[in-house]
């Protein structure tokens, strides 16, 4: 266990035990502490070799948006917010 993790654990354990009013609150706080101090690796998304095919409507919208100027994009954004 790293020194930083030990320090954090020690600090939060003292805070939790100081402020815990009942056993339920203490157990809940301990669970939260361990969840936030977890060093478990995050799973990486799997790569999918298949290429997604978009509808012609979506492709047309993307092409039209790509051709807009910065001012037109600002106007589009404002218009979308109103709707």
N, C-alpha and C positions, 0 to 999 in steps of 0.2 A: 504494500500500500504506500503510495507516495506521501511525502511529507505534507504537501498541500491538501491532499484528500483527508489525511488524518486531522489536520488543523480544522478543516471545514466540518468534519464529522464531530470533532470535539466541541467546536463553537456551537453548532446547531443542537447537539445533544444537550448541552448546558442550557441553551435558550429554551428548548422544548421542555425539558424537565422543570425549568423555573416557571414557565407560563402555563403548564398543563394544569387544568383544574380537575379533570377526572380521567379515568383510565381510557375511556373511549377517545377523548380528545388526544391523549398521549399516543395511543396506538395509531390513530389517523395521521398525526404529525410525524411519527416514526416512518410510516409507509411513504409519506410524501418525501421525507428526507432521503430515504433509500432510492426512490425513483429518480430524484434529481441528482444524486451522487453516483448513479449507475455508470459503469464504464463499458457496458455491453456495446458491441459494434452494431452500427445501423446497417440493415440489409440494403444492398445495392439493387436498383431496379434491373430486371432481366432485360437483356437486349433482344429485340424481336427483329428478325431479318426480313419480315414481310413489309412491303411498302404499302402504306395506307393510300387508298384512292379516294379523292374528294369529289363531290358532285360538281357538275359544271356551274351551278349557281354559286357555290362557294368559291370556286376558282375564278369566276368572273368578278366577284366582289373583291377578292384579294388583288387581282390585277388592277382594278379601278382605284383601290386605295393606294396601291404602290405608285400610281401616277400622280397623286395629289401633291400640291405644294404645301409648305409648312403652314401657310395662312389657311389653306383649304382644310388641312387636318385640324386646325384649331376650331374652325367653323363646324366641322363634322362632329368634333368632340362636344362642343356647346349644344348642337342640335340633338345629339344622342342623350345628353343629360336632361334636356327638356322633355324628351319622350320617355 
